[in-house]
């Protein structure tokens, strides 16, 4: 594709170039791509603000290929974290800063709702939480996930506070041992945030497999061969829809979309759901 095709319909502040760097030649090719982008901007009468452009190296290796990149004659500053389309991406892909920021913001909004809607009916509280707080906790959740139990618990804690607020059920002082937040969530028919993130990933997988997004279906390859049914249990999703499950080398890789989603897909999705006529129909099976 030409550079013009690649950036058709994009705003410059949404522009990102990425490449796997395994040697100096890869770094040179990435620099050439940046040179082409600069030429494209000149052709279309646009100018990149170099002060707002950064370079980040995402790697868990101790010895990485250190490269300095340029946009025209300006050196791009190095950073350990970038914000891209509302998601904070750090150089280790832990998403720790993203989760901390979103948890803090969601808690602030929830506290505001608790102050102003204290006497509101349950239906109003529920809609307020789902409209004002839940989107903060789940924005872009198909591409990120907590890399530790602590981060996951911090996210779930916000929803636990919201469940108590909506249900107006709080443990009495000294009676925490008999209080069950699980029962409160069940009473509201709320899934955990982890379950909702899995659902978001499965929906994205459906869209990829059915050509409804720009990502190629080959990025989620299906199993090519199967053992006979009499020798193994048929997967829940059905053999014709079963995805290959790549094996990650690192824990931080295991939670990324293309490593975690195939396993979730094979374990949770039914044949009827996998063959749903639309994404909306796919989501109704959850």
N, C-alpha and C positions, 0 to 999 in steps of 0.2 A: 504494500500500500504506500501511497505517497504521503509525505508529511502533512499535506493539506487534508487528505482523507482522514488521517489519524486524529486530527484535532478539529474536525468539522463539528460545530455545535458545542464546543467547550469554551469555558471562560478561562482566562490565563491563570486566575488564582486557583483553579482546579487542576492545573497541569502537573503531571507527575511522570517522570521517566524512571524506569527500573530495569535492572539487568543483573543476572548472576555473574559475579566476577570470580573467575577461577585463575586468571593469569593477566599479564599486562595487556595482551591483545584484547581481552574483554573490556578492560578499562578504556582502551583506545577507541573501541567501537562505541561505548557509551558516550565518550567525549564527542565523537563524530555525530551521534544522534543529537546531542545538545547544540552542536554547531548548526545542524539542519533546522532545529526548532528556532534558533535565533534568526536564521535566514527567512524562515516562514513568517516570523513576526514582522520582519522588515517589509516583506512583500505585502502583507495585509495591514500595514500601517499601525502596528501595535508594538508596545515596548514593555519588556519585562523589567520589573523593579528588582534589581539584583539584591537590594537590602532585604527583600522578603523571600528570596530564594535560598534554599539550604541544601546541603548534602548530608545523607545519613547512611551509615554502613550497618546493616542488620546481620549480625553473626554471633555465634557462640564459640567461635574458634579463638584461640589465644593469639595466633599469628595470622593476621589478616593483611591483605595487600593494600598498603596505604597509598592512596592516589589523591591528588589535588585536581579538582575539576574547575573549569572556567566557563563563564557565560560571557562571550565576547572577550574583553580584556579584564573582566572583573573575576576575582577569585571567589568561589562559593564558600561561605562559612560552613564549618562542620557542626553538627548538633547531635545530641543523643536522643532527641524526641521531636517528632513533627506532628502537626495536626492536619489530617487530610479528610476532607468532607465530614468534619465533625467528630472524627475518631482520632484519639491520641495514640500514636504508634511509637513505641520506644525501640531502642536498638537491640533488645533481647526478646522482643515480642511477648513480654509478660503482661502488657496492658494494665500494669499496676496503676500508673498515673491516670489512665482513662477511667478505671473503675473508681478510684478515689475521688476524682472530680465529679463524676456522675452521681455517686452515692451522696456526696456532700450537697450537691445541688438538689437532688430529689428529696433529701431530708429537709432542706430549707423550705421547699415548696409544700411538702407534707405538713410541716409545722404550721405554715400559714393557713392551710385548709383546716387543720385541727382547731385553730383559734377562731376562724370565721364561720365554720360550719358545725360547730360543736352540737347545736340543737337541731341540725338538719336531719331529715329522715334517711334511712339506710340507702335508699335508691339514689338520692342526691349525692351522698358521700361516695358511693361506689362509682358513679359517673365522673365525679370530680377527680378521684384517684386515677381512674383509667384514662382520663383526658389530660391530666396535668402532671402526674408523677410517673406512671408506668412508661410512657414514651421516653422519658429521660433515662430510665434504667435499661431500656431495651433498644435504644437507637443503634442501628448497625450491628445488632447482636449476632447476625449470621456470620460475621467475619471475626468476632472476638469472643473470648471466653476466659473465665478466671483460671489462673494457673496454680492456685492454691486453695485449700479449704477455707482459709481465713478470708480471702477475697470473696469467695462464694458466699460465705456466711454474712459478710458485711452487706452484700447486695440483698440477700434474703431477709436480713434484719429490717430493712426499710419496708418491705412488703408485710412483715410480721406486725410492725407498728401500725401500718395502714389497716390491716385486718382487725386489730383491736379497736382502732378508731371507728371503722365502718360498723362493726358489730356492737360497739360500745360494751365490750367485754374485757375486763382487766383483772389480773390476779389480785386477790386480796393480800394485804401485807402479811408476810410469813406463810403464805399458802401457795407459793410458786410450784411446789412439788406436785400439786394436784391440777395445775393449769396445763392445758395442752394446746399449743398453737396449731398443731396439726388438725385437731378437731375444729378449731375456729376456721381454718382455711377450708376444710371440707364442708363446713356449714355454709360458707360463701360460694362453694364450688369453684375455688380458685386453684389453678395449677401453680406449682412452684415456678420461680423465675428460671431455674435451670431447665425445667420441662418446657417452658415457653421458648427458651433459646434453642432447644433441640427442635421444636416445631418450626421455628424460623429457618433453621438450617435445612430441615427436610423439605420445606416449601421451596427454598432456593434450589435444592437439588432437583426437585420436580421441574422447576423452570429451566434449569440447565439441560436436563435430559430431554426436554420437549422443545428446545430451541426458542424459549420465550425470553431469553436474555442474550447478551452478546458473547457470553462464554461458550466455548465449544462443548458439545455433549461428550466428546472424547476425553474431556478432563475428568469425567466420572465413568471410567470404562466398566462394562459389564463382564461378568464371569464368562469365559469362553468354553470351559469344560466343567462338567459336573460328575460326581460319583453317582452310581445308580441309586435310585430311591430306596431300594431294599437294603442298601448298605449304609445309608446315612439319612438323617432326618432332613426332610425338605425345608428350606428356609422359609420363614414366615412370609416374605415378600414374593415367594414363588421363584423357581429356578430361572424363568425367562427374564425376571427383573432384578436378579441378584447382582450387586455391585462388588467389584474387587476391593478387598480391604488391605491397603498398603500398610506395611509395618514401619512405624517411625523408629528412629534411632534415639531420639531425645524426648523427654517428657514435654518440653515446650512445643515440640512439633506435634505431639499426639493430640493436642487440643485444637489445632488449626483445622479449618473447614474440610480440606480435601483428605485429611487423615481420619478425622473423627466421624464425619457424616456417613460414609459408606457403612460402617458398623451399625450406627443408629438406624439407618435405612433398612438394612437386612433384618434387624431385630424387631422393628416396630411397624413398618409399613406393610399393609396387606395387599394382595394382588389387585383387589378392587380399587384400593386407593391409588396404587401405582399407575393404574390405567384410567384414572379420573379424566374427564374431558376438559377440565380447566383447573387453574390454580385455586380458584374459589371452591370448586367441588372437592379438590384435594384436601383443603383445610377443614372442610366440614367433617372429615373422618376422625379428627383428633378428639 
